[in-house]
Amino acid sequence: MKNLTTAIYTKAAGTALHASVGGRIYKGRAPEGAQYPYIVYRVISDVPDGTFTEDYEDYLIQFSIFSADPYSTNEVETILGYLTALYDECSLSISSGGGYLLRMWRQNTTPISEEHTTPAGTAEVWHYAVDYAVLIEKP
């Protein structure tokens, strides 16, 4: 799992996605008081799978895009465009022992308007939850 999440972050480094959030891409959760916009990615589930001769890991990865512009979805949708361009049916270099990526595909995007507590007080933010299925063949 660690090799997969490292490969996801490494793929984003130096890209338009990375730049669009000022490099604020966090694994697991954002630090308290993180500046908007930012992305949090995490493994939602990991299901072992396989046949008699092959072993697979079937992951569900969620990217959460957060934008503090309550009046427009423009910022969060622009970031979503960079995210999908980078990860839809992408290739990933998973380090030794982590397996071989067979496929990564988007399954769901859910736009959510929610309130967050910020250093300046309560703010309404856009949160787009984007789910990807990832199938890896184990070495």
Backbone as numpy.savetxt, mean C-alpha at the origin, in Angstrom:
# Nx Ny Nz CAx CAy CAz Cx Cy Cz
7.21 -12.62 4.83 6.38 -11.44 4.83 7.26 -10.18 4.83
8.31 -10.20 5.64 9.19 -9.03 5.70 9.81 -8.75 4.33
10.20 -9.80 3.61 10.80 -9.61 2.29 9.80 -8.97 1.32
8.53 -9.35 1.42 7.50 -8.77 0.56 7.29 -7.29 0.89
7.13 -6.95 2.16 6.88 -5.55 2.51 8.10 -4.67 2.20
9.29 -5.23 2.31 10.49 -4.48 1.92 10.49 -4.24 0.41
10.11 -5.24 -0.37 10.06 -5.10 -1.83 9.03 -4.05 -2.25
7.91 -3.99 -1.55 6.88 -2.99 -1.85 7.43 -1.59 -1.62
8.11 -1.38 -0.49 8.67 -0.06 -0.20 9.78 0.30 -1.19
10.65 -0.65 -1.47 11.77 -0.42 -2.39 11.27 -0.02 -3.77
10.19 -0.66 -4.24 9.64 -0.33 -5.56 9.14 1.12 -5.60
8.64 1.63 -4.49 8.10 2.98 -4.45 9.18 4.06 -4.37
10.34 3.73 -3.83 11.38 4.73 -3.61 11.77 5.44 -4.91
11.76 6.77 -4.86 12.19 7.57 -5.99 11.18 7.69 -7.12
9.95 7.24 -6.93 8.93 7.29 -7.98 8.03 8.51 -7.80
7.13 8.70 -8.77 6.14 9.78 -8.67 5.24 9.56 -7.45
4.94 8.31 -7.12 4.14 8.01 -5.93 4.86 8.52 -4.69
6.11 8.17 -4.56 6.93 8.58 -3.42 6.97 10.11 -3.31
7.19 10.78 -4.43 7.26 12.23 -4.44 5.92 12.88 -4.10
4.82 12.26 -4.53 3.49 12.86 -4.33 3.09 12.94 -2.87
3.71 12.12 -2.03 3.43 12.15 -0.59 4.66 12.63 0.21
5.59 13.25 -0.49 6.78 13.77 0.18 7.61 12.70 0.86
7.56 11.47 0.31 8.32 10.36 0.89 7.66 9.74 2.11
6.47 10.17 2.45 5.80 9.68 3.66 5.00 8.41 3.35
5.72 7.31 3.25 5.12 5.99 3.04 5.54 5.15 4.24
4.56 4.72 5.00 4.83 4.04 6.27 4.31 2.61 6.25
5.06 1.74 6.89 4.63 0.35 7.04 3.91 0.21 8.38
2.69 -0.31 8.34 1.95 -0.58 9.56 1.07 0.56 10.02
1.68 1.69 10.35 0.90 2.87 10.74 1.80 4.10 10.65
1.16 5.24 10.55 1.89 6.51 10.47 2.25 6.96 11.88
3.37 7.67 12.00 3.70 8.22 13.32 2.69 9.29 13.73
2.52 9.48 15.01 1.60 10.49 15.50 2.00 11.86 14.96
1.02 12.59 14.45 1.26 13.92 13.93 1.86 13.95 12.53
1.82 12.82 11.81 2.38 12.77 10.46 1.71 13.82 9.58
2.52 14.46 8.75 2.02 15.47 7.83 1.27 14.79 6.68
0.17 15.40 6.24 -0.60 14.90 5.10 -0.02 15.47 3.82
-0.15 14.81 2.70 -0.69 13.47 2.52 0.36 12.42 2.87
-0.12 11.21 3.13 0.78 10.09 3.37 0.08 8.78 3.03
0.89 7.72 2.99 0.39 6.37 2.69 0.85 5.44 3.79
-0.04 4.56 4.20 0.30 3.47 5.11 -0.01 2.17 4.38
0.93 1.22 4.40 0.65 -0.08 3.81 0.88 -1.16 4.85
0.10 -2.23 4.73 0.20 -3.32 5.70 -0.34 -4.61 5.12
0.11 -5.70 5.68 -0.40 -7.02 5.32 -1.68 -7.23 6.11
-2.78 -7.46 5.40 -4.07 -7.72 6.04 -4.21 -9.21 6.36
-3.76 -10.04 5.41 -3.83 -11.49 5.65 -2.75 -12.19 4.84
-2.40 -13.37 5.31 -1.41 -14.24 4.66 -1.95 -15.67 4.78
-2.33 -16.23 3.65 -2.91 -17.57 3.65 -1.98 -18.52 2.91
-1.45 -19.54 3.59 -0.64 -20.52 2.87 -1.52 -21.30 1.91
-0.96 -21.60 0.76 -1.71 -22.29 -0.28 -0.74 -23.21 -0.99
-1.23 -24.07 -1.81 -0.31 -24.90 -2.56 -0.96 -26.13 -3.16
-0.10 -26.87 -3.83 -0.48 -28.13 -4.44 0.42 -29.21 -3.85
0.39 -30.39 -4.42 1.26 -31.45 -3.91 2.73 -31.19 -4.21
3.01 -30.35 -5.21 4.39 -30.12 -5.61 4.86 -28.68 -5.44
3.94 -27.73 -5.17 4.33 -26.33 -5.08 3.68 -25.68 -3.86
4.43 -24.76 -3.25 3.92 -24.01 -2.10 3.77 -22.55 -2.49
2.66 -21.95 -2.06 2.37 -20.56 -2.35 2.02 -19.82 -1.07
2.15 -18.52 -1.12 1.62 -17.63 -0.08 0.68 -16.67 -0.79
-0.51 -16.54 -0.26 -1.54 -15.68 -0.84 -1.78 -14.55 0.15
-1.28 -13.35 -0.19 -1.36 -12.20 0.70 -2.45 -11.23 0.26
-2.98 -10.50 1.22 -3.81 -9.34 0.95 -3.09 -8.15 1.57
-2.69 -7.21 0.71 -1.97 -6.00 1.13 -2.92 -4.82 0.99
-2.94 -3.95 1.99 -3.78 -2.75 1.88 -2.90 -1.51 1.94
-3.12 -0.62 0.99 -2.51 0.70 0.98 -3.61 1.67 1.40
-3.34 2.49 2.39 -4.28 3.53 2.81 -3.67 4.87 2.47
-4.35 5.61 1.61 -3.90 6.94 1.20 -4.71 7.95 2.01
-4.00 8.89 2.66 -4.66 9.90 3.47 -4.35 11.29 2.94
-5.39 12.12 2.80 -5.25 13.50 2.34 -6.12 14.38 3.24
-5.58 15.51 3.66 -6.32 16.40 4.55 -7.07 17.50 3.81
-7.31 17.31 2.52 -8.11 18.28 1.77 -9.57 17.81 1.82
-10.38 18.38 2.74 -11.74 17.87 2.91 -12.70 18.30 1.80
-12.31 19.26 0.97 -13.23 19.81 -0.02 -13.06 19.23 -1.41
-11.98 18.50 -1.61 -11.71 17.96 -2.94 -11.03 16.61 -2.82
-11.36 15.73 -3.74 -10.69 14.43 -3.80 -9.53 14.45 -4.80
-9.22 15.61 -5.34 -8.19 15.71 -6.37 -6.84 15.16 -5.89
-6.40 15.59 -4.71 -5.09 15.14 -4.22 -5.05 13.62 -4.02
-6.05 13.09 -3.33 -6.05 11.66 -3.03 -6.22 10.83 -4.31
-6.99 11.33 -5.28 -7.15 10.60 -6.54 -5.90 10.66 -7.40
-5.16 11.76 -7.33 -3.88 11.84 -8.04 -2.90 10.82 -7.47
-2.84 10.74 -6.15 -1.96 9.77 -5.49 -2.40 8.35 -5.84
-3.71 8.12 -5.87 -4.24 6.81 -6.26 -3.77 6.44 -7.67
-3.77 7.39 -8.58 -3.30 7.13 -9.94 -1.85 6.69 -9.96
-1.00 7.34 -9.17 0.41 6.95 -9.08 0.55 5.55 -8.47
-0.27 5.28 -7.44 -0.22 3.97 -6.78 -0.59 2.86 -7.75
-1.69 3.03 -8.47 -2.14 1.96 -9.38 -1.19 1.81 -10.56
-0.62 2.92 -11.04 0.35 2.82 -12.13 1.59 2.03 -11.70
1.96 2.15 -10.44 3.16 1.48 -9.94 2.92 0.01 -9.59
1.77 -0.30 -8.99 1.57 -1.65 -8.43 0.60 -2.56 -9.19
-0.28 -2.03 -10.03 -1.20 -2.93 -10.76 -0.39 -3.86 -11.66
-0.53 -5.16 -11.43 0.14 -6.19 -12.24 1.64 -5.92 -12.38
2.27 -5.48 -11.29 3.69 -5.10 -11.33 4.59 -6.31 -11.14
5.88 -6.07 -11.28 6.89 -7.04 -10.90 7.55 -6.51 -9.64
7.94 -7.42 -8.76 8.63 -7.06 -7.53 9.87 -7.93 -7.40
10.94 -7.35 -6.91 12.15 -8.11 -6.61 12.13 -8.44 -5.13
11.75 -9.66 -4.83 11.67 -10.12 -3.44 13.00 -10.77 -3.11
13.62 -10.32 -2.01 14.98 -10.78 -1.69 15.02 -12.28 -1.43
16.21 -12.79 -1.47 16.48 -14.23 -1.35 15.68 -14.87 -0.21
15.07 -15.98 -0.50 14.31 -16.71 0.50 12.88 -16.23 0.66
12.53 -15.11 0.01 11.20 -14.55 0.16 10.19 -15.09 -0.83
10.66 -15.82 -1.84 9.78 -16.38 -2.84 9.82 -15.59 -4.13
8.94 -15.96 -5.05 8.90 -15.37 -6.38 7.49 -14.86 -6.64
7.40 -13.59 -6.98 6.10 -13.00 -7.25 5.50 -13.62 -8.50
4.30 -14.16 -8.36 3.57 -14.67 -9.51 2.62 -13.62 -10.05
1.97 -12.87 -9.13 1.01 -11.86 -9.58 0.66 -10.93 -8.43
0.47 -9.65 -8.76 -0.03 -8.66 -7.81 -1.11 -7.88 -8.53
-2.34 -7.93 -8.02 -3.44 -7.27 -8.71 -4.37 -6.59 -7.71
-4.91 -5.45 -8.16 -5.82 -4.66 -7.32 -7.17 -5.35 -7.27
-7.72 -5.44 -6.06 -9.03 -6.07 -5.89 -10.13 -5.10 -5.52
-9.77 -3.99 -4.86 -10.81 -3.14 -4.30 -10.23 -1.77 -3.97
-11.01 -0.74 -4.18 -10.66 0.61 -3.72 -11.89 1.18 -3.03
-11.72 1.63 -1.79 -12.83 2.16 -1.02 -12.51 3.58 -0.57
-13.25 4.59 -1.07 -13.06 5.96 -0.58 -13.85 6.18 0.71
-13.18 6.80 1.69 -13.79 7.01 3.00 -13.49 8.45 3.44
-14.48 9.15 3.92 -14.27 10.45 4.54 -14.35 10.22 6.04
-13.30 10.64 6.79 -13.28 10.37 8.22 -12.58 11.52 8.96
-12.78 11.55 10.26 -12.14 12.57 11.08 -10.89 12.02 11.73
-9.83 12.83 11.73 -8.58 12.48 12.40 -8.25 13.56 13.41
-7.60 13.18 14.48 -7.08 14.14 15.44 -5.68 14.50 15.00
-5.44 15.78 14.79 -4.15 16.29 14.34 -3.62 17.25 15.40
-2.35 17.65 15.29 -1.82 18.63 16.24 -2.63 19.94 16.25
-3.27 20.26 15.12 -4.07 21.49 15.03 -5.52 21.27 15.46
-5.88 20.06 15.85 -7.25 19.75 16.25 -7.85 18.67 15.37
-9.15 18.55 15.37 -9.84 17.54 14.57 -9.96 18.04 13.13
-9.63 17.15 12.20 -9.71 17.50 10.78 -10.40 16.38 10.02
-11.15 16.76 9.01 -11.75 15.78 8.12 -10.75 15.44 7.03
-10.54 14.16 6.80 -9.57 13.71 5.80 -10.21 12.71 4.86
-9.61 12.60 3.69 -9.99 11.53 2.76 -9.05 10.36 3.01
-9.62 9.19 3.06 -8.86 7.94 3.23 -9.32 7.00 2.13
-8.41 6.68 1.22 -8.72 5.68 0.19 -8.01 4.40 0.58
-8.77 3.34 0.82 -8.21 2.03 1.14 -8.15 1.22 -0.15
-6.95 0.80 -0.53 -6.74 0.11 -1.80 -6.15 -1.27 -1.49
-6.89 -2.32 -1.84 -6.49 -3.70 -1.53 -5.89 -4.38 -2.75
-4.76 -5.05 -2.52 -4.09 -5.82 -3.56 -3.93 -7.27 -3.10
-4.24 -8.19 -4.00 -3.93 -9.60 -3.77 -2.55 -9.84 -4.34
-1.75 -10.61 -3.61 -0.38 -10.91 -4.02 -0.18 -12.41 -3.87
0.23 -13.04 -4.96 0.48 -14.48 -4.95 1.97 -14.71 -5.15
2.58 -15.41 -4.21 4.02 -15.67 -4.24 4.26 -17.17 -4.19
5.15 -17.63 -5.05 5.57 -19.02 -5.01 6.77 -19.10 -4.10
6.69 -19.97 -3.11 7.79 -20.11 -2.15 8.92 -20.92 -2.78
10.16 -20.56 -2.41 11.32 -21.28 -2.99 11.40 -22.72 -2.49
